[in-house]
Amino acid sequence: MEHRLMSEEEKVEIFMEAHRLRKEGKEDEAGAVQRTAPVPAFLAKVFKEKVGADFLIQGGWNLAEANAEYGSDWLNH
């Protein structure tokens, strides 16, 4: 899945949907929805340093903001 940058409104919609799913006891679905929102670049960098690039890649996180800020190959360095 190709990830893209999103407006603040789109991000809010994603988090509201994830919240709704959690209230319904659908934790796995909520997590999947939440991972579609871009991770802020600074947090993606911290995650890479603390738990590794594989965590971000295999988790399916939306890294569009980090890619825009650090370049598309930042996970490899």
C-alpha positions as CSV (number, residue, x, y, z in Angstrom):
1,M,0.0,0.0,0.0
2,E,1.4,3.4,-1.0
3,H,1.1,5.9,1.8
4,R,0.6,9.6,1.3
5,L,0.6,12.8,3.3
6,M,-2.7,13.8,4.7
7,S,-4.5,16.9,5.9
8,E,-5.1,17.4,9.6
9,E,-8.8,16.7,9.0
10,E,-8.0,13.3,7.4
11,K,-5.8,12.4,10.4
12,V,-8.6,13.3,12.9
13,E,-11.0,11.1,10.9
14,I,-8.7,8.2,11.1
15,F,-8.1,8.5,14.9
16,M,-11.9,9.0,15.5
17,E,-12.6,5.8,13.5
18,A,-9.9,3.9,15.5
19,H,-11.4,5.2,18.7
20,R,-14.9,4.0,17.6
21,L,-13.5,0.5,16.8
22,R,-11.8,0.3,20.2
23,K,-15.0,1.1,21.9
24,E,-16.6,-1.8,20.0
25,G,-13.8,-4.1,21.2
26,K,-12.2,-4.3,17.8
27,E,-8.6,-3.6,18.9
28,D,-6.9,-5.3,15.9
29,E,-9.1,-3.4,13.4
30,A,-8.5,-0.2,15.3
31,G,-4.7,-0.7,15.1
32,A,-4.8,-1.3,11.4
33,V,-6.9,1.8,10.8
34,Q,-4.6,3.9,13.0
35,R,-1.5,2.8,11.2
36,T,-2.8,4.4,8.0
37,A,-2.3,7.9,9.5
38,P,1.2,9.2,8.9
39,V,3.6,8.9,11.8
40,P,5.1,12.3,12.5
41,A,8.7,12.3,11.1
42,F,10.4,12.9,14.5
43,L,8.5,9.9,16.0
44,A,9.4,7.6,13.1
45,K,13.0,8.5,13.6
46,V,12.8,7.7,17.3
47,F,11.1,4.4,16.6
48,K,13.8,3.5,14.1
49,E,16.5,4.3,16.6
50,K,14.8,2.5,19.5
51,V,13.2,-0.6,17.9
52,G,14.6,-0.7,14.4
53,A,13.5,-0.1,10.8
54,D,12.0,-3.6,10.6
55,F,9.4,-2.6,13.2
56,L,8.3,0.2,11.0
57,I,8.4,-1.7,7.7
58,Q,6.7,-4.9,8.9
59,G,4.1,-2.9,10.9
60,G,2.8,-1.2,7.8
61,W,3.1,2.2,9.3
62,N,2.5,5.2,7.1
63,L,5.9,6.8,6.8
64,A,5.0,9.5,4.3
65,E,5.9,12.4,6.5
66,A,9.3,10.9,7.4
67,N,10.0,10.1,3.8
68,A,9.1,13.7,2.8
69,E,11.4,15.1,5.5
70,Y,14.3,12.6,5.5
71,G,14.2,11.2,1.9
72,S,12.8,7.9,0.7
73,D,15.8,5.9,1.7
74,W,16.1,7.1,5.3
75,L,15.3,3.7,6.8
76,N,18.3,2.2,5.1
77,H,20.8,4.5,6.8
